[in-house]
Amino acid sequence: MEDVSSSSLSSSSIIVEEWNGSSSIKLSKTATVTASPSLSILRSSSRFQHIWRRILEAFVPEGFPTSVTPDYVRFQVWDLLQGLSTYIRTMLSTQALLSAIGVGEKSATVIGATFQWFLRDLTGMVGGILFTFYQGSNLDSNAKMWRLVADLMNDLGMLMDLISPLYPSAFVYVVCLGSLSRSFTGVASGATRAALTQHFALQNNAADISAKEGSQETVATMIGMALGMLFARATTGHPLAIWFCFLSLTFFHMYANYKAVQCLALTSLNPQRSSIVLQHFMETGQVLTPKQVSRMEHILPVWAFSPSLKNSKLIYKRIRLGVRVSSLNHLELTDLLHNAGSHYRKAKYLLVETKGTIKVIVHKNSIAADVLQSFVHAHVMASLMDKSRSLQTESQSWMDRQYETFLQKLKSSGWKTERLLSPSIMWKANWISGPMDEKID
């Protein structure tokens, strides 16, 4: 309690409270000022609590926890644990790589080591560009899967560094392969992290979340480097101990990554999440929440699924968005022209069914909402494939009756319905029906 005398005080009783916090919904009272019977200040928190809050603000976003999604904390904990194991293994693999280059040996030359390091980095740069060219547009739509793939490729890259001393005659090829693997990691990890940061940001605070994540990563890096040096020093000259530590940490790294990705409840709609929600809606009339879908979606690459799972449950894999018109055969083109003049006169897409696959041709003036609608329509058609012979009529009838209701229930369940996260659609079309000057828009 602090008492401060004053020459003149108002006769009325006035109380002033001091609050601390950057967000209006996350404030804490730190002091109370009263003017009766004398001016006094009552501290509501200790100096230690104030210092602790200031330290915490360097590592969590402003307004935490209300400024981020509920899955933020769990994801960050697992992400930091997997990062910690990565930094420890980096020390072990780097030690082996430097040994293979010739650090500490009299016979090694500076120019030779420099050239080998240059080839290693050059391979990684070229690999990163090629990976971006082939998969860049697909990273956003499959953020969970590519997050796992990125860390798996990083594990492979460090493994190549660790085994490089075992094959001196093929050293350059081994380290270049490791650098190529890590280049995929850099591109995929950076792109998916940006998508996840946008997911976590509830108050347009993506920049703040990214900055605070940098602080968390810095602390994890320092701890990982210190532990890595201890591991490297303790295992020097003991190959079995090195391999045991490396493989143990690698298995933990893969497990932590899987748990981190598994706890994410993304609210954006990609083909797989849309398929799960739509299939459940068609069967029950209810829409699953993002948290419910996160427990059901498959986050491993498709090649990791069993053949039965590929064939029975992944209906969205039967849909091809943005098909090139000139790639269709004569029968498909005939069906396409018929549909354009009957079922899709006012739609911004066309659907063609061929051998169990639904091909979607998108109009050149289509917008994001049209792409989402075309995917839903194609999915409905694929779902009715074994139940109806008149796919076009039955699927169009379902869309007329249920599509708007489906969208409203998606929004009320917390889904973002502005767009479908899918690979970029590079091929579009325009179609004309009736008189030659009448274009279907």
C-alpha positions in Angstrom: 0.0 0.0 0.0 1.3 3.4 -1.0 -0.1 6.6 0.6 0.4 9.9 -1.1 -0.8 13.1 0.6 -2.7 15.7 -1.5 -3.5 19.3 -0.7 -7.0 19.1 -2.1 -9.2 16.1 -2.7 -12.7 16.1 -4.3 -15.4 15.5 -1.8 -16.9 12.8 -4.0 -15.5 9.2 -3.8 -13.6 8.4 -7.0 -12.0 5.0 -7.8 -9.7 4.6 -10.8 -8.6 1.1 -11.9 -5.4 0.4 -13.9 -5.6 -2.5 -16.4 -2.8 -4.1 -18.5 -3.1 -6.0 -21.7 -3.0 -5.4 -25.5 -6.4 -6.8 -26.2 -9.7 -5.6 -24.8 -10.9 -9.1 -24.1 -7.7 -10.2 -22.3 -6.9 -7.6 -19.6 -5.7 -7.9 -16.1 -6.2 -5.4 -13.3 -2.8 -4.2 -11.9 -3.7 -1.4 -9.6 -6.6 0.5 -8.0 -6.5 4.3 -7.1 -8.9 5.7 -4.5 -9.3 9.3 -3.3 -11.1 8.7 0.0 -10.3 9.3 2.7 -6.8 9.9 1.2 -5.2 9.3 -2.1 -4.0 5.7 -2.2 -2.7 3.1 -4.7 -3.4 -0.6 -4.2 -1.3 -3.0 -6.3 -3.2 -6.0 -7.6 -0.3 -8.0 -8.8 3.3 -8.5 -7.7 6.3 -7.3 -9.6 7.2 -10.9 -10.4 3.8 -11.5 -12.1 4.3 -8.3 -14.1 7.8 -9.5 -15.3 6.4 -12.9 -16.1 3.7 -11.5 -18.3 6.2 -9.4 -20.1 8.4 -12.4 -20.8 5.4 -14.4 -22.0 4.4 -11.7 -24.4 7.6 -12.3 -26.3 6.5 -15.9 -27.1 2.7 -15.9 -27.5 0.6 -13.7 -29.7 -1.2 -10.6 -28.3 -4.5 -11.4 -26.8 -3.5 -15.1 -26.3 -5.4 -17.4 -26.0 -8.5 -15.7 -27.5 -6.6 -14.4 -30.5 -5.7 -17.8 -31.9 -7.6 -21.0 -32.6 -8.0 -23.7 -29.9 -5.7 -26.1 -31.7 -2.8 -23.6 -31.6 -1.2 -24.6 -28.3 -1.3 -28.4 -29.0 0.2 -27.9 -32.4 3.0 -25.6 -31.2 4.0 -28.0 -28.3 4.4 -30.9 -30.7 6.0 -28.7 -33.3 8.6 -27.4 -30.9 9.3 -31.0 -29.7 9.9 -32.2 -33.3 12.0 -29.2 -33.9 14.1 -29.9 -30.9 14.9 -33.4 -32.1 15.8 -32.0 -35.5 18.4 -29.7 -34.1 20.0 -32.5 -32.1 20.2 -34.7 -35.1 21.5 -31.9 -37.2 24.6 -31.7 -35.0 25.2 -35.5 -35.4 24.7 -35.4 -39.2 26.8 -32.3 -39.6 29.6 -33.8 -37.7 29.6 -36.8 -40.0 29.4 -34.6 -43.1 32.4 -32.5 -42.1 34.3 -35.6 -41.3 33.6 -36.9 -44.8 34.6 -33.7 -46.4 38.0 -34.0 -44.7 37.9 -31.5 -41.8 40.8 -32.3 -39.5 42.7 -34.3 -42.1 46.0 -33.1 -43.5 45.3 -34.6 -46.9 42.1 -32.5 -47.4 42.4 -29.3 -49.5 40.4 -26.2 -49.1 39.4 -25.9 -52.8 38.2 -29.6 -52.8 36.0 -29.1 -49.7 34.7 -25.8 -51.1 33.8 -27.4 -54.5 32.0 -30.3 -52.8 30.0 -27.9 -50.6 29.2 -25.7 -53.7 27.8 -28.7 -55.6 25.7 -29.7 -52.5 24.1 -26.2 -52.2 23.6 -25.9 -56.0 21.7 -29.2 -56.1 19.5 -28.0 -53.3 18.7 -24.7 -55.1 17.8 -26.4 -58.4 15.7 -29.0 -56.6 13.8 -26.3 -54.7 12.9 -24.5 -58.0 11.8 -27.7 -59.7 9.7 -28.8 -56.7 8.0 -25.4 -56.6 7.3 -25.7 -60.4 5.6 -29.1 -60.1 3.9 -28.9 -56.7 3.7 -25.2 -55.7 0.0 -24.9 -56.4 -0.9 -28.1 -54.6 0.8 -27.2 -51.2 -2.0 -25.0 -50.0 -4.8 -27.5 -50.6 -3.0 -30.3 -48.8 -1.2 -28.5 -46.1 -1.4 -31.3 -43.6 0.0 -34.0 -45.9 2.8 -31.8 -47.3 3.8 -30.8 -43.7 4.4 -34.5 -43.0 6.1 -35.1 -46.3 8.4 -32.1 -45.8 9.7 -33.4 -42.5 10.1 -36.9 -43.9 12.2 -35.5 -46.7 14.3 -33.6 -44.1 14.9 -36.8 -42.2 16.0 -38.4 -45.4 18.4 -35.6 -46.1 20.0 -35.8 -42.7 20.3 -39.6 -43.1 22.2 -39.0 -46.4 24.6 -36.7 -44.5 25.1 -39.3 -41.8 25.9 -42.2 -44.2 28.2 -40.0 -46.5 31.4 -41.1 -44.7 30.6 -44.7 -45.4 30.8 -44.2 -49.1 33.8 -42.0 -49.9 33.9 -42.8 -53.6 30.2 -41.7 -53.9 30.4 -38.9 -51.4 29.3 -36.1 -53.8 26.3 -38.1 -55.0 25.2 -38.9 -51.5 25.4 -35.4 -50.1 23.8 -33.9 -53.3 20.9 -36.4 -52.8 20.6 -35.2 -49.2 20.6 -31.6 -50.3 18.0 -32.3 -52.9 15.8 -33.9 -50.3 16.1 -30.9 -47.9 15.3 -28.5 -50.7 11.9 -30.1 -50.9 11.6 -29.6 -47.2 12.3 -25.9 -47.4 9.7 -25.2 -50.0 6.9 -27.4 -48.6 7.5 -26.4 -45.0 7.5 -22.7 -45.7 4.4 -22.8 -47.8 2.4 -25.0 -45.5 3.5 -22.9 -42.5 2.1 -19.8 -44.1 -1.3 -21.6 -44.6 -1.3 -22.8 -41.0 -0.5 -19.3 -39.7 -3.5 -17.9 -41.5 -5.6 -20.7 -40.0 -4.5 -19.8 -36.4 -5.1 -16.0 -36.9 -8.5 -15.2 -35.5 -7.9 -11.4 -35.3 -6.0 -10.7 -38.5 -2.8 -11.2 -36.5 -0.9 -13.6 -38.8 2.2 -11.4 -38.7 2.2 -11.4 -34.9 1.8 -15.2 -34.8 4.6 -15.6 -37.2 6.9 -13.4 -35.2 6.2 -15.1 -31.9 6.7 -18.5 -33.6 10.2 -17.2 -34.6 10.9 -16.5 -30.9 9.8 -20.0 -29.9 11.9 -21.5 -32.7 14.9 -19.5 -31.5 14.7 -20.9 -28.0 14.2 -24.4 -29.3 17.2 -24.0 -31.6 19.4 -22.9 -28.8 18.4 -25.8 -26.6 18.7 -28.2 -29.5 22.1 -27.0 -30.4 23.4 -27.3 -26.8 22.0 -30.8 -26.5 23.3 -31.7 -29.9 26.8 -30.7 -28.9 26.6 -32.9 -25.8 25.3 -35.8 -27.9 28.0 -35.3 -30.5 30.8 -35.1 -27.9 29.5 -38.1 -26.0 29.2 -40.3 -29.1 32.4 -39.3 -30.9 34.2 -42.5 -31.9 31.2 -44.7 -31.1 29.3 -45.3 -34.4 26.7 -47.6 -32.8 25.9 -44.9 -30.3 25.6 -42.3 -33.0 23.2 -44.5 -35.0 21.1 -45.4 -32.0 20.7 -41.7 -31.0 19.9 -40.6 -34.6 17.4 -43.3 -35.3 15.7 -42.9 -31.9 15.3 -39.2 -32.4 14.1 -39.7 -36.0 11.3 -42.0 -34.9 10.3 -39.5 -32.2 10.5 -36.7 -34.8 8.1 -38.5 -37.1 5.7 -39.3 -34.2 5.7 -35.7 -33.0 5.0 -34.4 -36.5 2.1 -36.8 -37.0 0.6 -35.7 -33.6 1.1 -32.0 -34.5 -0.7 -32.3 -37.8 -3.4 -34.6 -36.4 -4.5 -32.0 -33.9 -5.2 -29.4 -36.5 -8.8 -28.6 -37.2 -8.6 -26.6 -40.4 -11.8 -24.7 -41.4 -10.9 -24.4 -45.1 -12.4 -26.7 -47.6 -10.1 -28.8 -49.7 -11.3 -31.8 -51.8 -10.9 -34.4 -49.1 -12.6 -32.4 -46.3 -15.3 -31.4 -48.7 -15.8 -35.0 -49.6 -16.1 -36.1 -46.0 -18.6 -33.4 -45.1 -20.7 -33.8 -48.2 -20.9 -37.6 -47.9 -22.1 -37.3 -44.3 -24.6 -34.6 -45.3 -26.0 -36.8 -48.1 -26.5 -39.6 -45.6 -27.8 -37.8 -42.5 -28.7 -34.2 -43.5 -26.2 -32.9 -40.9 -22.8 -31.2 -41.4 -19.8 -32.2 -39.4 -17.7 -29.6 -37.6 -14.0 -29.0 -38.5 -12.9 -30.7 -35.3 -15.0 -33.8 -36.2 -13.6 -33.9 -39.7 -10.0 -33.5 -38.5 -10.4 -36.9 -36.8 -11.6 -38.5 -40.0 -9.4 -37.1 -42.7 -6.4 -39.0 -43.9 -3.2 -37.0 -43.5 -0.8 -39.5 -45.0 0.0 -39.4 -48.7 -2.4 -41.4 -50.9 0.3 -44.0 -51.7 0.3 -44.9 -48.0 -3.4 -46.0 -48.0 -4.5 -49.6 -48.5 -5.9 -50.5 -51.9 -9.4 -51.0 -50.4 -9.4 -47.6 -48.8 -8.3 -46.0 -52.1 -11.2 -47.6 -54.0 -14.0 -47.3 -51.5 -13.8 -44.1 -49.5 -11.8 -41.6 -51.5 -14.6 -40.5 -53.8 -13.0 -37.1 -54.4 -10.2 -39.0 -56.2 -12.7 -39.8 -59.0 -13.1 -36.1 -59.7 -10.8 -34.2 -62.1 -11.1 -30.4 -61.9 -10.2 -28.2 -64.9 -10.0 -30.8 -67.6 -8.7 -29.7 -71.0 -11.5 -29.9 -73.6 -9.2 -31.0 -76.4 -8.1 -34.0 -74.3 -11.6 -35.5 -74.5 -12.4 -38.3 -76.9 -15.2 -38.3 -79.5 -17.8 -39.9 -77.2 -16.9 -37.6 -74.3 -17.1 -34.5 -76.6 -20.6 -35.6 -77.8 -21.8 -36.0 -74.3 -20.2 -32.6 -73.4 -22.0 -30.8 -76.2 -25.3 -32.4 -75.3 -24.9 -31.4 -71.6 -23.9 -27.9 -72.5 -27.2 -27.4 -74.3 -29.4 -29.1 -71.7 -28.3 -29.5 -68.1 -25.7 -26.6 -67.8 -27.2 -23.8 -69.9 -26.6 -21.2 -67.0 -23.9 -23.0 -65.1 -20.3 -22.0 -65.1 -19.1 -25.6 -65.5 -19.7 -28.8 -67.3 -19.6 -32.4 -66.0 -18.7 -35.5 -68.1 -18.7 -39.0 -66.6 -16.3 -41.5 -68.2 -15.4 -44.9 -66.8 -16.2 -44.0 -63.2 -14.4 -40.6 -63.4 -16.2 -37.3 -63.3 -14.4 -34.7 -65.5 -15.1 -31.0 -64.7 -14.7 -28.4 -67.4 -14.7 -24.9 -65.9 -16.0 -21.8 -67.6 -13.5 -19.1 -68.4 -15.6 -16.5 -66.4 -16.1 -18.7 -63.4 -15.3 -17.5 -59.9 -14.2 -19.3 -56.7 -17.8 -20.0 -55.7 -18.4 -21.7 -59.1 -15.5 -24.0 -58.6 -16.8 -25.1 -55.2 -20.2 -25.7 -56.7 -18.8 -27.7 -59.6 -16.9 -29.9 -57.1 -19.9 -30.5 -55.0 -22.0 -31.3 -58.1 -19.3 -33.7 -59.4 -19.1 -35.4 -55.9 -22.9 -35.9 -55.9 -22.7 -37.4 -59.3 -19.9 -39.8 -58.2 -21.8 -40.8 -55.1 -24.9 -41.7 -57.2 -22.9 -43.6 -59.8 -23.8 -47.0 -58.4 -27.4 -46.1 -57.5 -28.8 -44.3 -60.5 -28.6 -44.6 -64.3 -29.6 -41.0 -64.9 -26.6 -39.3 -63.2 -27.1 -35.9 -64.8 -30.8 -35.6 -64.0 -30.5 -37.0 -60.5 -27.4 -35.0 -59.5 -28.9 -31.8 -60.9 -32.1 -32.4 -58.9 -30.1 -32.9 -55.7 -28.2 -29.6 -56.4 -31.5 -27.7 -56.9 -33.0 -29.0 -53.7 -30.0 -29.2 -51.3 -27.0 -27.1 -52.4 -28.1 -23.8 -50.8 -29.1 -25.6 -47.6 -25.7 -27.4 -47.6 -23.8 -24.1 -47.9 -25.8 -22.5 -45.1 -25.1 -25.4 -42.8 -21.4 -25.3 -43.7 -21.2 -21.7 -42.6 -23.1 -22.3 -39.4 -20.7 -25.1 -38.5 -17.7 -22.9 -38.8 -16.5 -23.7 -42.4 -15.1 -21.2 -44.8 -17.1 -21.5 -48.0 -15.5 -18.7 -50.0 -13.5 -21.1 -52.1 -12.3 -24.6 -52.6 -8.6 -25.2 -51.8 -7.5 -27.1 -54.9 -4.6 -27.1 -57.3 -4.7 -24.2 -59.8 -7.0 -24.7 -62.7 -5.0 -23.9 -65.8 -7.5 -25.0 -68.5 -10.9 -23.4 -68.9 -13.5 -23.2 -71.7 -16.3 -21.1 -73.1 -19.5 -22.5 -74.7 -22.2 -21.1 -76.9 -25.8 -22.4 -77.2 -28.5 -21.5 -79.6 -27.8 -18.6 -82.0 -24.0 -18.1 -82.7 -24.1 -14.7 -81.0 -25.6 -16.0 -77.8 -22.9 -17.0 -75.3 -23.7 -19.0 -72.1 -22.5 -16.8 -69.3 
